Amino acid sequence: MPENNALFEELAQGLAYPEGACWSELDQCLYFVEWTGDRVCRLHNGQVEAVFYTPKGSGPCGLCQDQQGDFWLCLYSACQLVHYNRNGRPLHVYDRHAETVFSGPNDLVMDAQGGLYFTDSGNFEQDWITGRAAGVVYYLDSAGELHRVASGICYANGIALSSDGKRLFVNEHRQNRVLVYPVASDGSLGASRVLARLDKDCLLEAELAFELGPDGMCLDGRGRVWLAHFGGGKLIGLNLAAREMVRVQLPRGRRPTNLAWQPQEDCLYITEAELGLLYRCHLQQLPFQRR
């Protein structure tokens, strides 16, 4: 089995809590955000460049790009979902559903119709630390109408959609597990089921063990699910039957936050928050288990 240092290529370090990795087919580059740096970045020709800045203290967390090249950001600390143009000008700000104000928009994914699913994780003190089941999933349809499609989640975090648009995956961070929902034609969700329960191997200090759980996720071209195991310092891959097929530790850093799959090279980009790292690994190099 290859050493971990040979599996992961460290592309950048010293980043300000990197999150929200997103591979752009349109621009052929990786975009990501810095939560404590309040900026959107891109990796271009091996260099990290600032694309634009969000308001100070807004805490960008999730990022995706639509077919027009515009950006959609979950501003976790500002409790907003914001639509930006390519130059970083805000076009629309969402901060509530009906009378319910958002409490921590975290991650997002766009469907083929131009609709957008995003997680609203909850308040840091009341929900992240205590594990209160206040997490919600919202769906912003292509007509601009916002719907609450799932609730009662213990810190809803990473989110991904199957290639056929029929299954929505949501990381329930504080339960250390992955949920999956059937998606109806109108974008609504059916009842959830547990797709996978993750191991409890935590690298953090005992008083921080509550932080262990799946943070970001993505799917590759084969429909396999890839998870950033925050606090476990590792990458976990699940096959089409939701069985674990690979588990590998990062060379450095205990808090991986998010992932993005790049189809041309069949590789994953991984953001890590503790040391501010950006990694890349090629899937064919990983030590897959045959099951």
Order of alpha helices (4+ residues) and beta strands (2+ residues): alpha-beta-beta-beta-beta-beta-beta-beta-beta-beta-beta-beta-beta-beta-beta-beta-beta-beta-beta-beta-beta-beta-beta-beta-beta-beta-beta
